[in-house]
Amino acid sequence: MVKLGSIDLGSNSTRILIAEVSQDKFDIIERKHIVTKMSEDLESTGEISINATKRVFSALRSFKKLLFKHEVENISVIGTAAIRDAGNSGIFIENIKKKFGFDVEVLSGYEEGITTSIGVLHFMQNLKNFLIVDIGGRSTEFIYDVKNKINCMSINLGVVTLTEKYFSDLPSNKDLINKANLEITKELSNLPIPSNTKLIGVSGTALSLASIYKKQHKFNEDELHNLELEIQNIQEINHQLLEMTESEILTKFQGIDPKRAGSITSGVFLLEKIISQYNNSSIIISKNDILEGLILKKY
């Protein structure tokens, strides 16, 4: 077996996966995420801010220690929407190389979707007529199959952008909620994605939603993997979140990362609209995503 690592420099969180892999085994050694909000204020400034850079670099310092502890030398580091869009991404990537020795590969939306699909489909085999939904901080990826061919689409809406525009003060007012609904509906209507698909939700928003549903006091992704949530359950949670302040969310939903309390409302709001558009039935939660995909592509 060989030890491999992957790091995702996401728009909302910075994540690491360390796994020991062989021909027939994939054993997770470490999996960790830190909410770093890289895309905070990116919409207004066009750049990754100094404070966001500090948060990401702090996360990378702790991840570097984990890699050293487990003697991992083969590591993939990728950037997604925030780095794709930022005007200062070149300097940002160069500084990561200087400080940590990591070569950052910036993925297109299509490459991001394909890599996510590798991570999901490896552990959920024989899936057909599926739609994988990955809500990030600045974009949302849709990965689906048509005639056994993987297709990927992306919209420039995520939990950080939606929160900054419509949900910065919780609970948000009806006017802003209606505007959010209109923008999401417009974006989704432009996607040529088939309906009545088997929806698979990955990453922070989907897992946090499942944690709320399971009333976890401590986050446990293994308990959430393959969990199926009905549309009625998601609508109830969405309506509940829309009435809550950030402090109320923190107090009531102890299983989610406290740093997600300010953005989970926008995330669940978006996810409910997606489910209503393409399935209107249910969604299955997967703990596997682009991090596994990066490792599986290398092995």
Sequence and secondary structure as in RCSB ss.txt:
>XXXX:A:sequence
MVKLGSIDLGSNSTRILIAEVSQDKFDIIERKHIVTKMSEDLESTGEISINATKRVFSALRSFKKLLFKHEVENI
SVIGTAAIRDAGNSGIFIENIKKKFGFDVEVLSGYEEGITTSIGVLHFMQNLKNFLIVDIGGRSTEFIYDVKNKI
NCMSINLGVVTLTEKYFSDLPSNKDLINKANLEITKELSNLPIPSNTKLIGVSGTALSLASIYKKQHKFNEDELH
NLELEIQNIQEINHQLLEMTESEILTKFQGIDPKRAGSITSGVFLLEKIISQYNNSSIIISKNDILEGLILKKY
>XXXX:A:secstr
 EEEEEEEE SSEEEEEEEEE SS EEEEEEEEEE  TTTTHHHHSS  HHHHHHHHHHHHHHHHHHHHTT  EE
EEEE HHHHH TTHHHHHHHHHHHH   EEE  HHHHHHHHHHHHHHHSTT  SEEEEEE SS EEEEEEETTEE
EEEEES  HHHHHHHH SSSS  HHHHHHHHHHHHHHHHT    SS EEEEEHHHHHHHHHHHTT SS  HHHHT
T EEEHHHHHHHHHHHHT  HHHHHHH TTS GGGTTTHHHHHHHHHHHHHHHTSSEEEE S  HHHHHHHHH 
